[in-house]
Amino acid sequence: MWLLLLTVAATYINAPAAFMRCEPNDRAHIESEGIYSERVRVIEEGKEWSFVTMTSSYPAWIKSSDLFENPNFLQDPEVRTLKVARKAAHLYEVTDTEWGPILTL
């Protein structure tokens, strides 16, 4: 009898807000939004874009740079604080935010 163990990497959002899009490009429709420290399951990983799913949304594309892997994140009792090193402001072409910003400062 063989026992096969699969380890699934714990992947989290590493941005204040990460747009989840229907296609892997910045102009595609925004399906949902992930927030910092939210766990995702990576279905397909790419250099610039990854196809992911969260428990609260449908599968969508997210920028790979907005993700990080850490099997002990939020589970290590020694970790008392988190440092957020990103600050961002989004500029939109129209008042409707479904299509995402045209520029992030």
Order of alpha helices (4+ residues) and beta strands (2+ residues): beta-beta-beta-beta-beta-beta-beta-beta-beta
